[in-house]
Amino acid sequence: MTKLNVNGKTVEVDVEPEMPLLWVLRDTLGLTGTKFGCGMALCGACTVHLDGQPVRSCQTPIGSVGDKPVTTIEGLSPDRSHPVQQAWIELDVPQCGYCQSGQIMSASALLASKPQPSDADIDSAMAGNICRCGTYQRIRAAIHRAAEIKSGA
Amino acid sequence: MSANPVFVSRRTFVGGLVIALGLPACSSKHQGAAGNNSLESSAWLRIGTDDSITFQCDRSEMGQGVYTSLAMLIAEELGVGLQKIKVEFAPPGDQFHNNLLGGQVTGGSTSVRDAWEKLRRAGATARHLLITAAAAEWDVDARSCRVEDGVIVSPSYEKLRFGQVADAASRLPVPKDVPLKPRSEFTLIGQPQKRKDTPSKIDGSAIFGIDVRLPDMLYASLAQPPMLGGSVKTFNDEKARSMPGIKAVILTSSGIAVIADSWWRARQARDQLKIEWDAGPNAALNDTTISQLLRKGAAGAGRVARNDGDAAAAIKGSKTVYRADYELPLLAHATLEPQNCTTDVRPDGVDIHVPTQVQQIAQAAAAKAAGVDLGKVRVHTTFLGGGFGRRLEVDFIPAAVEASKAMKRPVKLLWTREDDMTHDAYRPPAFDQVAGAFDDKGKLVAWNLHLTGPSITARMFPAVVEKAVDPFAVEAAANYLYDVPNVHVDFQQQEIGIDVGYWRSVSHALNCFVVESFMDELAFSQRQSPLEFRKALLEKQPRMLKVLKLVTKEAYYGYPPKGCYHGLAVMEGYGTYMATVAEIFLQNGKAKIRRMYCALDCGQQVNPDTVVAQVESSINFGLSALMWGEINIQNGRVQQTNFDRYKVLRMDDAARIDTYVVDSEEAPGGVGEPATALVAPAVCNAIYAATGRRLRSLPLTRHGLA
């Protein structure tokens, strides 16, 4: 049995330690908001926070997670009230929506470390997240907007 | 459909009113599952006695916004706020045919165009019935009543909610030809509305195909032949079967399915299969042979798509003729959600949960794989993690059905990214020959475009091309808009041995690249500006001229910022007129996109914010293809397997996009695709302006420019 701290709760799972966190979240715990896109940490659809840092869960064996807290899109806020979620709604960012959990997790981690990110900061923090619908322009605007919301503007 | 749609209504067994399209009894062959054959399952609209309003959306939501825009059409005429309407995805049904495509298909940028009349009329008919029922209860003239956000109000300000009269309304005769609101009375249509699917897409709760979970469900990973057209000769699954969680290994019609209690375990065990493949007919197929096939095929005279005057004679008689050959590669769709299907095959029927653009074709594929009648298969459409035409294919469905049938349990079959990229129905390659001829006064008098490539439609809908040119091979070519007296366009079908598929904007993207690049070549041959050359030939195209003038004004076309260069392209497609300016610069010899400007006249807009979003999306989709998009084949095997070698646009390369939409009262045009097609010619024309290099093949990586 492996103990995990997911979205503030301690859970136990009985799987191989090399199983990626992504599949534990999705298939064992039923947290399907985190998506599978490439399996090689190339697309960012599986991004979650591990101890506050954005990681690609498809390349994170659960044996390496330990007691570090895992936050998924389901745990970002209980009511879509995270500034990034608010901004995403305000600008109607998603299209097909498949990549957006990963985009939001990358964006929220960026804002946690850089409350007022520049366009260059956004480029480097978000370049690992592919959106095939090409919502990049709105993602960029929504990150700036989330920064405003967060700072009370 | 020439006449207005005829509706039927009925009181449902739970009470309330339903509105469905009336069909001749004999025409219904694609119904839902047995017992699900009721009017409710085929209805667009259900109004419950509890005031609930449910719209069954008969088009798939793949990002293009139908979940919202189609609901807006109903809400506008019904007289309720958009938030009051609950949206569900419709099952397969002939009532849900797309009149522009002849089946229940989400594609071809047709959803709003097809629904425009039908769904507004459905809403209006429901409203008429509800008002009539309320007026009867009050014993007043129905014409004196009005509707305010789901409430019917009498002349003396009595009020009845929709739910209170839904039962009574369902017993009334359904009127024909209920009039629609004039444009001046629209309150929703044309006003930006928040997408109804956004909340579920920012908290992880939206259910895509990959997210479906059924009780007792197993997971499958499928080993398919690595060479397109190959098959399994023999295999040894001893080691795979011994791995943890593995329930079975079965041979399906499309490969070997490893079935386990988690997908990751199935995937791991799949790597332990020892498989001997039969390479099949494409063992020697590679990029060079495909190119040779197309060049050889081009010697034939294709089916004629357009013939004005006598282009051949005009070219022969001209002293100033320009010719060029253009070539385009295969492309993958690369939807971010890999193909998947969750199936439950039971003795009493089959359920499939699937992100699909074609409910009826999916139903037929599942029925065939399960060996049951069509009516035994229920199709549950989920949100689609990207469509782009990939999910017009149903190649991932049979193996999922066969796996569930064998296991007697629900099974979720999920492809890996590598499975998805190496088993696509690729955008067809093209080899196109184009010629233009001028008279002595420098007037363009002849245009000849000879297209060669495989036909998607010949495989998907063979009846369409039995006697006619493939309409989806000659888009943005047959409708050549320039005022030239002699125009000849033909398409020579040349198959290449592998499946090709509809890819966002289909042949528009192939043909617009040739047409708009070569128009640039012709302009420069006459020492004219690309803008003035086009304008002179578009004088009879007021809608095109308008967007061309608008976009060149907004972009300061011809006056790019220092170090930047402009390129131009125009196109009519899907009933939408569009003009694009690309603004680029060179950095270390590479072309960098600084900004894209797009102006369009798409007729009446439904949700303007979605129109803009679709233009942005289409442009970025086109930029990926332009810069890096290329599928290479070696010995029948696709060389690109994941996003490392099949590069797509990311945030750090995403240019600013400015979209200008002309206010228009024309019928709605499609917006989900056209902007994709103008990207390559606009950027390549800018590259010519910057470097003097004329690019007649793509992607830019081939030319060292990306």
Chai-1 contact restraints between the chains, C-beta under 6 A:
chainA,res_idxA,chainB,res_idxB,connection_type,confidence,min_distance_angstrom,max_distance_angstrom,comment,restraint_id
A,M19,B,W264,contact,1.0,0.0,6.0,A-B,restraint_1
A,W23,B,W264,contact,1.0,0.0,6.0,A-B,restraint_2
A,D27,B,S262,contact,1.0,0.0,6.0,A-B,restraint_3
A,D27,B,W263,contact,1.0,0.0,6.0,A-B,restraint_4
A,T32,B,D211,contact,1.0,0.0,6.0,A-B,restraint_5
A,G33,B,G204,contact,1.0,0.0,6.0,A-B,restraint_6
A,G37,B,L336,contact,1.0,0.0,6.0,A-B,restraint_7
A,C38,B,R417,contact,1.0,0.0,6.0,A-B,restraint_8
A,C38,B,N642,contact,1.0,0.0,6.0,A-B,restraint_9
A,C38,B,F643,contact,1.0,0.0,6.0,A-B,restraint_10
A,G39,B,T416,contact,1.0,0.0,6.0,A-B,restraint_11
A,G39,B,R417,contact,1.0,0.0,6.0,A-B,restraint_12
A,M40,B,N642,contact,1.0,0.0,6.0,A-B,restraint_13
A,L42,B,N642,contact,1.0,0.0,6.0,A-B,restraint_14
A,L42,B,F643,contact,1.0,0.0,6.0,A-B,restraint_15
A,L42,B,D644,contact,1.0,0.0,6.0,A-B,restraint_16
A,C43,B,F643,contact,1.0,0.0,6.0,A-B,restraint_17
A,I73,B,G204,contact,1.0,0.0,6.0,A-B,restraint_18
A,E74,B,G204,contact,1.0,0.0,6.0,A-B,restraint_19
A,R80,B,D203,contact,1.0,0.0,6.0,A-B,restraint_20
A,Q85,B,I202,contact,1.0,0.0,6.0,A-B,restraint_21
A,W88,B,I202,contact,1.0,0.0,6.0,A-B,restraint_22
A,I89,B,T198,contact,1.0,0.0,6.0,A-B,restraint_23
A,D92,B,R195,contact,1.0,0.0,6.0,A-B,restraint_24
A,D92,B,T198,contact,1.0,0.0,6.0,A-B,restraint_25
A,P94,B,T198,contact,1.0,0.0,6.0,A-B,restraint_26
A,P94,B,K201,contact,1.0,0.0,6.0,A-B,restraint_27
A,Q95,B,G63,contact,1.0,0.0,6.0,A-B,restraint_28
A,Q95,B,S617,contact,1.0,0.0,6.0,A-B,restraint_29
A,C96,B,M62,contact,1.0,0.0,6.0,A-B,restraint_30
A,C96,B,G63,contact,1.0,0.0,6.0,A-B,restraint_31
A,C96,B,G385,contact,1.0,0.0,6.0,A-B,restraint_32
A,C96,B,G386,contact,1.0,0.0,6.0,A-B,restraint_33
A,G97,B,K201,contact,1.0,0.0,6.0,A-B,restraint_34
A,G97,B,A206,contact,1.0,0.0,6.0,A-B,restraint_35
A,Y98,B,L336,contact,1.0,0.0,6.0,A-B,restraint_36
A,Y98,B,E337,contact,1.0,0.0,6.0,A-B,restraint_37
A,Y98,B,G385,contact,1.0,0.0,6.0,A-B,restraint_38
A,C99,B,L336,contact,1.0,0.0,6.0,A-B,restraint_39
A,Q100,B,K201,contact,1.0,0.0,6.0,A-B,restraint_40
A,S101,B,G204,contact,1.0,0.0,6.0,A-B,restraint_41
A,D123,B,M651,contact,1.0,0.0,6.0,A-B,restraint_42
A,D123,B,D652,contact,1.0,0.0,6.0,A-B,restraint_43
A,M126,B,M651,contact,1.0,0.0,6.0,A-B,restraint_44
A,A127,B,R650,contact,1.0,0.0,6.0,A-B,restraint_45
A,A127,B,M651,contact,1.0,0.0,6.0,A-B,restraint_46
A,A127,B,D652,contact,1.0,0.0,6.0,A-B,restraint_47
A,I130,B,V648,contact,1.0,0.0,6.0,A-B,restraint_48
A,R132,B,L336,contact,1.0,0.0,6.0,A-B,restraint_49
A,R132,B,G386,contact,1.0,0.0,6.0,A-B,restraint_50
A,C133,B,G63,contact,1.0,0.0,6.0,A-B,restraint_51
A,C133,B,S617,contact,1.0,0.0,6.0,A-B,restraint_52
A,G134,B,S617,contact,1.0,0.0,6.0,A-B,restraint_53
A,G134,B,N620,contact,1.0,0.0,6.0,A-B,restraint_54
A,G134,B,F621,contact,1.0,0.0,6.0,A-B,restraint_55
A,Y136,B,M651,contact,1.0,0.0,6.0,A-B,restraint_56
A,Y136,B,A654,contact,1.0,0.0,6.0,A-B,restraint_57
A,Q137,B,E616,contact,1.0,0.0,6.0,A-B,restraint_58
A,Q137,B,I657,contact,1.0,0.0,6.0,A-B,restraint_59
